[in-house]
Amino acid sequence: MKLLIATLLVAVITAYTQIIEQKTREALTKEKSASFNIYVINGRFGPETVEYFRNHNFKFATLQTQGAIVRRNDKSAIDLSRVERFLNKRFPNADTTGMLVLDLESEPFKDLRDYDATDSRFKAAEKQWLTLVEKVKRLRPELKVGVYGIPFRSYYDWQKKKYNQPGKMNNLLSEVDFIAPSLYIMYSDEKVGHNRNIRYLKENLDVALTYGKELGKPVIPFIWHRVHYSDDVKGQVLIDKEVFADYVNYIASYSRDNYKVNGVLWWDYSNSSSKIKNMKGVDSFSFYDSITVDYARKIVGELNY
């Protein structure tokens, strides 16, 4: 009898906890930041999608990828001449305004992530990053500059402890104009459950928003409407539109210590051929484009954007 009562008590507590969590999330959705914006990367979407974006007040940003940052035959070394050539091509005028994300995911990125702040390898990588950001901001002072994926995305406890030690990225993030972590969904809901993915978003938002509030920087994380490659079954598969919109809504609504995100950066592949890679039932870029518009509509409706 005591065992039965204990079992029933656990069940009641579990159900009550789930109800409280749901009520909390519903309340959060009503408190989105008034300045929340959806940014998309120039050239990453098709014409139909871009037209929809323009008609619905989406903003545009530019991604400077690794090929325009590091030396041709040495991914561990930043090539400032290549950086300058990219800026001259994409932003010919020194007083051009806009939003630029530096996307460097080779050794200087990994060394910041993998080593302690006291490690010489971390310090060498940090110096390269600071030089890169200083160069870009000096050449194009009117651009708003951020760096992709920092603070670092974590899913497992060991990653949280290793990658994002408190204050580790203060020096670099103090120099950027906005903080742009990656919140790509690592594993599908089918594999780990929707609540686990919401917890993943919360834990990573907590890290970014802590930096944002402390340093006075806007937080604008990256999102993607497909599952990350980490999922060996669902990797690259489209996330259900309603589920994806719910993720975005959670990001827009979430607050830590009264500090909220200022928007999201919606990423996609750089060309039409790779956009439909590994996607069953999608055999043309135009069809993929129409699907993406459906995702945009769902987000606009969910956020009242």
DRENDO-1510 file (C-alpha; in Angstrom, 1 decimal, always signed):
<recs>
REC; n; res; u; v; w
REC; 1; MET; +0.0; +0.0; +0.0 .
REC; 2; LYS; +2.8; +2.4; +0.9 .
REC; 3; LEU; +4.5; +1.7; -2.4 .
REC; 4; LEU; +1.2; +2.3; -4.3 .
REC; 5; ILE; +0.8; +5.7; -2.5 .
REC; 6; ALA; +4.4; +6.7; -3.2 .
REC; 7; THR; +4.0; +5.8; -6.9 .
REC; 8; LEU; +0.8; +7.8; -7.2 .
REC; 9; LEU; +2.4; +10.8; -5.4 .
REC; 10; VAL; +5.3; +10.7; -7.9 .
REC; 11; ALA; +2.9; +10.6; -10.8 .
REC; 12; VAL; +0.9; +13.6; -9.4 .
REC; 13; ILE; +4.1; +15.7; -8.8 .
REC; 14; THR; +5.3; +14.9; -12.3 .
REC; 15; ALA; +2.1; +15.9; -14.0 .
REC; 16; TYR; +1.9; +19.1; -11.9 .
REC; 17; THR; +5.5; +20.0; -12.8 .
REC; 18; GLN; +4.7; +19.5; -16.5 .
REC; 19; ILE; +1.6; +21.7; -16.2 .
REC; 20; ILE; +3.6; +24.5; -14.5 .
REC; 21; GLU; +6.3; +24.3; -17.2 .
REC; 22; GLN; +3.7; +24.6; -20.0 .
REC; 23; LYS; +2.0; +27.6; -18.2 .
REC; 24; THR; +5.4; +29.3; -17.9 .
REC; 25; ARG; +6.1; +28.8; -21.6 .
REC; 26; GLU; +2.7; +30.2; -22.5 .
REC; 27; ALA; +3.3; +33.2; -20.4 .
REC; 28; LEU; +6.7; +33.8; -22.0 .
REC; 29; THR; +5.2; +33.8; -25.5 .
REC; 30; LYS; +3.2; +36.9; -24.5 .
REC; 31; GLU; +6.3; +38.9; -23.6 .
REC; 32; LYS; +8.5; +39.0; -26.8 .
REC; 33; SER; +11.0; +41.8; -27.2 .
REC; 34; ALA; +9.6; +44.7; -29.0 .
REC; 35; SER; +12.8; +45.0; -31.0 .
REC; 36; PHE; +12.9; +41.4; -32.2 .
REC; 37; ASN; +13.9; +41.1; -35.8 .
REC; 38; ILE; +14.4; +38.2; -38.2 .
REC; 39; TYR; +17.6; +38.5; -40.2 .
REC; 40; VAL; +18.5; +36.4; -43.3 .
REC; 41; ILE; +21.8; +36.0; -45.0 .
REC; 42; ASN; +22.2; +37.6; -48.4 .
REC; 43; GLY; +22.2; +35.1; -51.3 .
REC; 44; ARG; +21.2; +32.1; -49.2 .
REC; 45; PHE; +17.6; +32.0; -50.2 .
REC; 46; GLY; +15.7; +31.8; -53.5 .
REC; 47; PRO; +13.9; +34.7; -55.3 .
REC; 48; GLU; +10.4; +33.7; -54.1 .
REC; 49; THR; +11.6; +33.5; -50.5 .
REC; 50; VAL; +13.5; +36.8; -50.7 .
REC; 51; GLU; +10.5; +38.6; -52.1 .
REC; 52; TYR; +8.4; +37.3; -49.2 .
REC; 53; PHE; +11.1; +38.5; -46.8 .
REC; 54; ARG; +11.2; +41.9; -48.3 .
REC; 55; ASN; +7.4; +42.2; -48.1 .
REC; 56; HIS; +7.3; +41.2; -44.4 .
REC; 57; ASN; +10.0; +43.4; -42.9 .
REC; 58; PHE; +12.7; +40.7; -42.6 .
REC; 59; LYS; +16.2; +42.2; -42.3 .
REC; 60; PHE; +19.3; +41.2; -44.3 .
REC; 61; ALA; +22.8; +40.4; -43.1 .
REC; 62; THR; +26.1; +39.3; -44.7 .
REC; 63; LEU; +28.1; +36.3; -43.9 .
REC; 64; GLN; +31.9; +36.4; -44.4 .
REC; 65; THR; +32.9; +32.7; -44.5 .
REC; 66; GLN; +36.2; +31.1; -43.7 .
REC; 67; GLY; +37.4; +31.1; -47.3 .
REC; 68; ALA; +37.5; +34.9; -47.2 .
REC; 69; ILE; +39.3; +35.0; -43.8 .
REC; 70; VAL; +42.1; +32.4; -43.6 .
REC; 71; ARG; +45.1; +31.8; -45.8 .
REC; 72; ARG; +44.4; +29.6; -48.8 .
REC; 73; ASN; +46.6; +26.7; -47.7 .
REC; 74; ASP; +46.6; +27.3; -43.9 .
REC; 75; LYS; +43.2; +27.4; -42.1 .
REC; 76; SER; +45.0; +28.1; -38.8 .
REC; 77; ALA; +46.1; +31.6; -39.9 .
REC; 78; ILE; +44.0; +34.6; -40.7 .
REC; 79; ASP; +44.9; +36.4; -43.9 .
REC; 80; LEU; +44.0; +40.1; -43.4 .
REC; 81; SER; +44.6; +40.9; -47.1 .
REC; 82; ARG; +41.8; +38.4; -48.0 .
REC; 83; VAL; +39.6; +39.9; -45.4 .
REC; 84; GLU; +40.1; +43.3; -46.9 .
REC; 85; ARG; +39.5; +42.1; -50.4 .
REC; 86; PHE; +36.1; +40.7; -49.3 .
REC; 87; LEU; +35.1; +43.9; -47.7 .
REC; 88; ASN; +36.1; +45.9; -50.7 .
REC; 89; LYS; +34.0; +43.7; -52.9 .
REC; 90; ARG; +30.9; +43.4; -50.7 .
REC; 91; PHE; +31.0; +46.9; -49.1 .
REC; 92; PRO; +32.8; +49.2; -51.6 .
REC; 93; ASN; +32.2; +52.3; -49.6 .
REC; 94; ALA; +34.0; +52.8; -46.3 .
REC; 95; ASP; +30.9; +54.3; -44.7 .
REC; 96; THR; +28.5; +51.4; -45.8 .
REC; 97; THR; +26.1; +50.4; -43.1 .
REC; 98; GLY; +24.9; +46.8; -42.5 .
REC; 99; MET; +25.3; +43.7; -40.5 .
REC; 100; LEU; +28.3; +41.4; -40.9 .
REC; 101; VAL; +28.9; +38.0; -39.3 .
REC; 102; LEU; +32.4; +36.6; -39.4 .
REC; 103; ASP; +32.1; +32.8; -39.8 .
REC; 104; LEU; +35.5; +31.2; -39.0 .
REC; 105; GLU; +35.2; +27.6; -37.8 .
REC; 106; SER; +38.7; +26.2; -38.2 .
REC; 107; GLU; +41.6; +26.2; -35.7 .
REC; 108; PRO; +41.3; +29.7; -34.2 .
REC; 109; PHE; +37.6; +28.9; -33.4 .
REC; 110; LYS; +38.3; +25.4; -32.1 .
REC; 111; ASP; +41.2; +26.6; -29.9 .
REC; 112; LEU; +39.0; +29.2; -28.3 .
REC; 113; ARG; +36.4; +26.4; -27.6 .
REC; 114; ASP; +38.7; +23.6; -26.5 .
REC; 115; TYR; +41.3; +25.2; -24.3 .
REC; 116; ASP; +41.2; +27.1; -21.0 .
REC; 117; ALA; +41.6; +30.9; -21.1 .
REC; 118; THR; +45.0; +30.5; -19.4 .
REC; 119; ASP; +46.3; +28.1; -22.1 .
REC; 120; SER; +48.8; +29.6; -24.6 .
REC; 121; ARG; +46.8; +28.1; -27.5 .
REC; 122; PHE; +43.7; +29.9; -26.4 .
REC; 123; LYS; +45.6; +33.2; -26.0 .
REC; 124; ALA; +47.1; +32.9; -29.5 .
REC; 125; ALA; +43.7; +32.2; -31.0 .
REC; 126; GLU; +42.1; +35.0; -29.1 .
REC; 127; LYS; +44.8; +37.4; -30.4 .
REC; 128; GLN; +44.0; +36.4; -34.0 .
REC; 129; TRP; +40.3; +36.9; -33.4 .
REC; 130; LEU; +40.8; +40.3; -31.8 .
REC; 131; THR; +43.0; +41.4; -34.7 .
REC; 132; LEU; +40.4; +40.2; -37.2 .
REC; 133; VAL; +37.6; +42.1; -35.6 .
REC; 134; GLU; +39.7; +45.2; -35.1 .
REC; 135; LYS; +40.7; +45.1; -38.8 .
REC; 136; VAL; +37.1; +44.8; -40.0 .
REC; 137; LYS; +35.8; +47.5; -37.8 .
REC; 138; ARG; +38.6; +49.9; -38.7 .
REC; 139; LEU; +38.0; +49.4; -42.5 .
REC; 140; ARG; +34.2; +49.5; -42.2 .
REC; 141; PRO; +33.4; +51.4; -39.0 .
REC; 142; GLU; +29.7; +51.7; -39.8 .
REC; 143; LEU; +29.1; +47.9; -40.1 .
REC; 144; LYS; +27.6; +46.0; -37.1 .
REC; 145; VAL; +30.0; +43.1; -36.6 .
REC; 146; GLY; +29.5; +39.8; -34.9 .
REC; 147; VAL; +31.2; +36.4; -34.8 .
REC; 148; TYR; +29.4; +33.1; -35.6 .
REC; 149; GLY; +28.9; +30.5; -32.9 .
REC; 150; ILE; +30.5; +32.2; -29.9 .
REC; 151; PRO; +29.7; +31.5; -27.1 .
REC; 152; PHE; +29.9; +27.9; -28.1 .
REC; 153; ARG; +27.0; +25.6; -28.6 .
REC; 154; SER; +26.8; +22.8; -26.1 .
REC; 155; TYR; +24.5; +19.8; -25.8 .
REC; 156; TYR; +26.1; +17.5; -23.2 .
REC; 157; ASP; +27.3; +18.4; -19.7 .
REC; 158; TRP; +31.0; +17.9; -20.5 .
REC; 159; GLN; +30.7; +20.4; -23.3 .
REC; 160; LYS; +29.1; +23.0; -21.1 .
REC; 161; LYS; +31.9; +22.7; -18.6 .
REC; 162; LYS; +34.7; +22.7; -21.2 .
REC; 163; TYR; +33.5; +25.2; -23.8 .
REC; 164; ASN; +31.9; +28.0; -21.9 .
REC; 165; GLN; +33.7; +28.6; -18.7 .
REC; 166; PRO; +32.3; +31.8; -17.1 .
REC; 167; GLY; +33.8; +34.9; -18.6 .
REC; 168; LYS; +36.1; +33.0; -20.9 .
REC; 169; MET; +35.0; +35.0; -24.0 .
REC; 170; ASN; +34.7; +38.4; -22.4 .
REC; 171; ASN; +37.7; +39.9; -24.3 .
REC; 172; LEU; +36.4; +39.0; -27.7 .
REC; 173; LEU; +32.7; +39.6; -27.1 .
REC; 174; SER; +33.5; +43.0; -25.7 .
REC; 175; GLU; +34.7; +44.0; -29.1 .
REC; 176; VAL; +31.8; +42.9; -31.3 .
REC; 177; ASP; +28.5; +44.7; -31.8 .
REC; 178; PHE; +26.2; +41.7; -31.3 .
REC; 179; ILE; +26.5; +38.1; -30.0 .
REC; 180; ALA; +25.6; +35.4; -32.5 .
REC; 181; PRO; +25.6; +31.9; -31.0 .
REC; 182; SER; +24.4; +28.9; -33.0 .
REC; 183; LEU; +21.1; +27.3; -31.9 .
REC; 184; TYR; +20.8; +24.7; -34.7 .
REC; 185; ILE; +18.7; +21.8; -33.6 .
REC; 186; MET; +21.2; +19.0; -33.1 .
REC; 187; TYR; +18.8; +16.0; -32.8 .
REC; 188; SER; +15.2; +15.7; -34.0 .
REC; 189; ASP; +12.3; +15.7; -31.7 .
REC; 190; GLU; +11.7; +12.1; -32.8 .
REC; 191; LYS; +15.1; +11.1; -31.5 .
REC; 192; VAL; +15.3; +13.1; -28.2 .
REC; 193; GLY; +11.9; +14.6; -27.6 .
REC; 194; HIS; +10.6; +18.2; -28.0 .
REC; 195; ASN; +11.2; +19.0; -24.3 .
REC; 196; ARG; +14.8; +18.0; -24.5 .
REC; 197; ASN; +15.3; +20.3; -27.4 .
REC; 198; ILE; +13.6; +23.1; -25.6 .
REC; 199; ARG; +16.0; +22.5; -22.7 .
REC; 200; TYR; +18.9; +22.6; -25.1 .
REC; 201; LEU; +17.7; +26.0; -26.4 .
REC; 202; LYS; +17.3; +27.3; -22.8 .
REC; 203; GLU; +20.7; +26.2; -21.6 .
REC; 204; ASN; +22.5; +27.8; -24.6 .
REC; 205; LEU; +20.4; +31.0; -24.4 .
REC; 206; ASP; +21.3; +31.3; -20.7 .
REC; 207; VAL; +25.0; +31.4; -21.6 .
REC; 208; ALA; +24.6; +33.9; -24.5 .
REC; 209; LEU; +22.2; +36.2; -22.6 .
REC; 210; THR; +24.5; +36.3; -19.5 .
REC; 211; TYR; +27.2; +37.6; -21.8 .
REC; 212; GLY; +24.8; +40.0; -23.5 .
REC; 213; LYS; +23.6; +41.5; -20.3 .
REC; 214; GLU; +27.0; +41.8; -18.7 .
REC; 215; LEU; +28.6; +43.3; -21.8 .
REC; 216; GLY; +25.6; +45.3; -23.0 .
REC; 217; LYS; +25.4; +43.5; -26.3 .
REC; 218; PRO; +22.4; +42.4; -28.4 .
REC; 219; VAL; +22.0; +38.6; -28.7 .
REC; 220; ILE; +21.0; +37.4; -32.1 .
REC; 221; PRO; +21.4; +33.6; -32.4 .
REC; 222; PHE; +21.6; +31.5; -35.6 .
REC; 223; ILE; +18.7; +29.2; -36.5 .
REC; 224; TRP; +18.1; +26.6; -39.2 .
REC; 225; HIS; +14.9; +24.9; -40.4 .
REC; 226; ARG; +16.6; +21.6; -40.8 .
REC; 227; VAL; +18.1; +19.1; -38.3 .
REC; 228; HIS; +21.9; +19.4; -37.8 .
REC; 229; TYR; +24.2; +16.8; -39.3 .
REC; 230; SER; +24.9; +15.4; -35.8 .
REC; 231; ASP; +21.7; +13.4; -36.0 .
REC; 232; ASP; +22.7; +10.3; -38.0 .
REC; 233; VAL; +19.1; +9.5; -39.0 .
REC; 234; LYS; +17.4; +12.9; -39.4 .
REC; 235; GLY; +20.5; +15.0; -40.3 .
REC; 236; GLN; +19.6; +17.7; -42.9 .
REC; 237; VAL; +15.9; +16.7; -42.8 .
REC; 238; LEU; +13.4; +19.5; -42.7 .
REC; 239; ILE; +12.0; +20.2; -39.2 .
REC; 240; ASP; +8.2; +20.2; -39.1 .
REC; 241; LYS; +7.0; +23.8; -39.7 .
REC; 242; GLU; +4.9; +24.0; -36.6 .
REC; 243; VAL; +7.8; +22.7; -34.5 .
REC; 244; PHE; +10.3; +25.0; -36.0 .
REC; 245; ALA; +8.0; +28.0; -35.5 .
REC; 246; ASP; +7.6; +26.9; -31.9 .
REC; 247; TYR; +11.4; +26.9; -31.5 .
REC; 248; VAL; +11.6; +30.4; -32.9 .
REC; 249; ASN; +8.8; +31.5; -30.7 .
REC; 250; TYR; +10.5; +30.1; -27.6 .
REC; 251; ILE; +13.8; +31.9; -28.5 .
REC; 252; ALA; +11.9; +35.2; -29.0 .
REC; 253; SER; +10.0; +34.9; -25.8 .
REC; 254; TYR; +12.7; +33.6; -23.5 .
REC; 255; SER; +14.2; +35.9; -20.8 .
REC; 256; ARG; +17.1; +35.5; -18.4 .
REC; 257; ASP; +17.4; +38.1; -15.7 .
REC; 258; ASN; +15.1; +40.3; -17.7 .
REC; 259; TYR; +17.4; +40.2; -20.8 .
REC; 260; LYS; +16.0; +38.9; -24.1 .
REC; 261; VAL; +17.3; +38.2; -27.5 .
REC; 262; ASN; +17.0; +40.9; -30.2 .
REC; 263; GLY; +16.3; +38.6; -33.1 .
REC; 264; VAL; +17.5; +35.5; -35.0 .
REC; 265; LEU; +19.7; +35.0; -38.0 .
REC; 266; TRP; +18.1; +32.4; -40.3 .
REC; 267; TRP; +20.8; +30.4; -42.1 .
REC; 268; ASP; +20.5; +28.3; -45.2 .
REC; 269; TYR; +22.9; +26.6; -47.7 .
REC; 270; SER; +24.7; +28.9; -50.1 .
REC; 271; ASN; +23.5; +27.3; -53.4 .
REC; 272; SER; +20.4; +25.6; -54.8 .
REC; 273; SER; +22.0; +22.3; -55.5 .
REC; 274; SER; +23.1; +21.6; -51.9 .
REC; 275; LYS; +19.9; +23.0; -50.5 .
REC; 276; ILE; +18.0; +19.9; -51.6 .
REC; 277; LYS; +20.7; +17.4; -50.8 .
REC; 278; ASN; +19.4; +14.3; -48.9 .
REC; 279; MET; +15.8; +15.6; -49.0 .
REC; 280; LYS; +13.2; +13.0; -50.0 .
REC; 281; GLY; +10.4; +14.4; -52.2 .
REC; 282; VAL; +12.2; +17.6; -53.0 .
REC; 283; ASP; +13.7; +17.5; -56.5 .
REC; 284; SER; +13.9; +21.1; -57.6 .
REC; 285; PHE; +15.1; +24.4; -56.2 .
REC; 286; SER; +11.8; +26.2; -57.0 .
REC; 287; PHE; +9.9; +23.6; -54.9 .
REC; 288; TYR; +12.3; +24.1; -52.1 .
REC; 289; ASP; +11.9; +27.8; -52.4 .
REC; 290; SER; +8.1; +27.5; -52.0 .
REC; 291; ILE; +8.6; +25.3; -49.0 .
REC; 292; THR; +10.8; +27.9; -47.4 .
REC; 293; VAL; +8.2; +30.5; -47.9 .
REC; 294; ASP; +5.8; +28.3; -46.0 .
REC; 295; TYR; +8.2; +28.2; -43.1 .
REC; 296; ALA; +8.4; +32.0; -43.2 .
REC; 297; ARG; +4.7; +32.3; -43.2 .
REC; 298; LYS; +4.4; +30.0; -40.2 .
REC; 299; ILE; +7.0; +32.0; -38.2 .
REC; 300; VAL; +5.3; +35.3; -39.1 .
REC; 301; GLY; +2.0; +33.9; -37.9 .
REC; 302; GLU; +3.5; +32.4; -34.7 .
REC; 303; LEU; +5.3; +35.6; -33.8 .
REC; 304; ASN; +2.7; +38.1; -35.1 .
REC; 305; TYR; +5.8; +39.5; -36.9 .
</recs>
